[in-house]
Amino acid sequence: ACFDRNIADPWIRRVIDAFLTDTAIIERLREAPGAQNWHNAYSGGLLEHTYEVMIIVEKMADLYPAMDKNIALCGAFLHDIGKVFELNSRTFEYTNDGGLLGHIALGFELLSQKIALLDQFPHEYATHLKHIILSHHGEYEQQSPILPKTLEATVVYHADELVSQANAVKELIGSQRS
């Protein structure tokens, strides 16, 4: 829904479509957990987490018109895309690539591969999207290789953090009631 209404930039639509038409990635995205055991740690949890981050980013774009909504929403969609190859969706154990590289590096690599297939994709857009993936953990202590340096990256980081923390607390409260 976020894409249909709000992505006006044809280049950003092309990179999103490159992921949405990749059946291997989409099948994995539908089944992938959001995390091994912290938040959204269930089948389909990654898709739910991604959707919630996108909703918050979409709302923030209304509050901050200087933010590039196209870049921010695409970044929200892709920030955790590397998780489709980081965790085994049946066992929730780390894959070899996931354990050795992590989802940030895997996501950066996936985005780089998709962009390489898009003839004349604007370098500036590629840099902004890659920056969002690389900085979405927001702090070096949280394994972020770089800190957010743009409004779009900062908003994606905080939306991701808010959704992760809120879901972790929700799950904790739910487990205490059982």
Secondary structure, 3 states (H helix, E strand, C coil): CHHHHHCCCHHHHHHHHHHHCCHHHHHHHHHCCCCCCCCCCCCCHHHHHHHHHHHHHHHHHHHCCCCCHHHHHHHHHHCCCCHHHHECCCCCCECHHHHHHHHHHHHHHHHHHHHHCCCCCCHHHHHHHHHHHHHCCCCHHHCCCCCCCCHHHHHHHHHHHHHHHHHHHHHHHHHHHC
